[in-house]
Structure formats: C-alpha cells, structure tokens
Amino acid sequence: MSTKTHYYQPGFLFIPFGTYDESDVCKPKTKFIEMIHNAGGQLYTCKATVDMFHLTEDDFCDEAEKVLTVGQFYELSAGAEIIFT
C-alpha cells in the first residue's frame, strides 16, 4: 500500500526519550522528492514497473523526467553516482 507519508522507522525508538517527536519521524514523501530535484538530482521511472502495473506518466510526480529501461538508465548514468536503483 502506497502512502504519501515517509515514516523514519528507527526514529520511533527515540520518541519515548524525547529525542524525536512525531514531526521528526513522519514527513511527506513529496518533500524528499522536491529536495532531490531542487539539489539537481534527476528522477526517472522504471519501464518494467510502468508496464507491469499498467501505469502512465500521470501516475508519477512532475519531477520524474521520463520512463527508462534498465539499459537506458545505466547508459545515461555511466560515471555518475547512483543512489537508488
């Protein structure tokens, strides 16, 4: 099930001790996407996933640049630092 909130699971351990509160461990996923995009990161969607789940471009955030195959992704990112695959 997809949610619009990211839950930083390890952070929940620190709530009882007052180190974190709920606002520290529950953040909207759009904030992470915006941060990556605004910092110059490029976001792509996976063609296999798009095909498997019958998705369209409308199912993705505006920051997603385009749909790529795995081969296209690795070709485009040759020499770059890949954070998530």
Helices and strands as residue ranges (DSSP letters): E 5-7, G 9-17, H 22-25, E 26-28, H 29-38, E 43-46, H 47-52, G 57-59, E 64-68, H 70-76
